[in-house]
Every structure is written in C-alpha cells, then in structure tokens.
Amino acid sequence: MYDMAKLKNLGAIEKMVPDAMKAFWEFDKAALAEGALSVKTKELIAVAVAHTTQCPYCLDIHAKAARKAGATDQEIAEAAIVAAALRAGAAIVHATHVVEG
C-alpha cells in the first residue's frame, strides 16, 4: 500500500485544493525551520512523531532530513525509543480506566 512513488499524487491534490495545500506547505516549512530549536532537533522530533503515527512516508522523509541536518543513527534510534516509551506509557496509564483499585 505504501509506495513513495504515490507522493506524486500530491500534485493532483494541490490542483483540487490549492489554497489549503499552499497553506499546508507554508506551515510545514515554517514548523521545521531553524528557530529556538535547531533543524536537527526538529527533525528528530519529527522522526519520533512519525514512529507514533506510524507513517512510513514521514519516517523516510524525516529520517533522511535528520541525517542531512547532522543527526547520527544513534540519535535517530534514541528518538524512536523515546516515541516507544511514550506510547507504552500511554497504554499503561490508560489501564487506570479499566481497573478498579
């Protein structure tokens, strides 16, 4: 189902809803631009979020961008582990809704 070649279909979406897509691309660019956080840090955050959303496109794009920004494989792996810890933690604390103490 997931195929990076499908991203070419973004052009069709942009033709259908040009204003919304233009706003999205501008927001995406601004969110990932250098600021109080470095581009490297933002891309590592994006890698972690992509693990939690399980988006293979985002994983591929942001892991490459993180490396381009200077991230090492160890930093990328740690970002993935942080994401895993947060997902596991959410499952644990949600258990408080299904047990009675």
C-alpha positions in Angstrom: 0.0 0.0 0.0 2.8 2.4 0.9 4.9 3.4 -2.1 7.0 6.6 -2.2 6.0 6.9 -5.8 2.5 7.7 -4.7 3.7 11.0 -3.4 3.5 12.2 -7.0 -0.3 12.3 -6.4 0.2 15.3 -4.1 0.2 17.3 -7.3 -3.4 16.2 -8.0 -4.4 17.1 -4.5 -2.8 20.5 -4.9 -4.8 21.1 -8.1 -8.0 20.2 -6.3 -7.5 22.3 -3.1 -4.7 24.7 -4.0 -5.3 27.2 -1.2 -5.3 24.6 1.5 -2.2 22.8 0.2 -0.3 26.1 -0.2 -1.2 26.9 3.5 -0.1 23.4 4.5 3.3 23.6 2.7 3.9 27.0 4.2 3.1 25.8 7.7 5.2 22.7 7.3 8.2 24.8 6.1 7.8 27.2 9.0 7.4 24.5 11.6 10.6 22.8 10.5 12.7 25.9 10.0 15.6 26.9 12.3 14.3 28.7 15.3 14.6 28.2 19.1 15.1 24.6 18.2 17.6 23.6 15.6 16.6 21.9 12.3 18.3 18.7 13.6 16.3 18.7 16.8 13.0 19.4 14.9 13.8 16.6 12.5 14.5 14.2 15.4 11.1 15.2 16.9 9.5 14.5 13.5 11.1 11.1 13.5 9.7 10.3 16.9 6.3 11.6 16.0 6.4 9.6 12.7 7.0 6.5 14.8 3.9 7.2 16.9 1.7 8.0 13.9 3.3 5.1 12.1 3.6 7.0 8.8 6.1 5.3 6.6 6.4 8.4 4.3 7.2 10.6 7.3 9.6 8.1 8.7 11.5 8.0 5.4 11.4 11.7 4.7 12.3 12.9 8.3 15.0 10.3 8.9 16.7 11.5 5.7 16.2 15.1 6.7 17.5 14.4 10.2 20.7 12.8 8.8 21.1 15.8 6.4 20.9 18.1 9.4 23.6 16.1 11.1 21.8 13.5 13.2 23.5 10.2 13.7 21.9 6.8 13.6 22.2 6.6 17.4 20.3 9.9 17.8 17.6 8.6 15.4 17.4 5.3 17.3 17.1 7.2 20.6 14.3 9.4 19.1 12.5 6.1 18.2 12.9 4.7 21.7 11.5 7.9 23.2 8.5 7.5 21.0 8.1 3.9 22.0 8.4 4.8 25.7 5.6 7.4 25.4 3.3 5.0 23.5 3.9 2.4 26.2 3.4 4.9 28.9 0.1 6.0 27.4 -1.1 2.4 27.3 -0.1 1.9 31.0 -1.9 5.0 32.3 -5.0 4.2 30.2 -5.1 1.0 32.2 -6.2 3.1 35.1 -9.6 3.5 33.3 -10.2 -0.3 33.1 -9.2 -1.5 36.6 -10.7 -0.7 39.9 -8.4 -0.4 42.8 
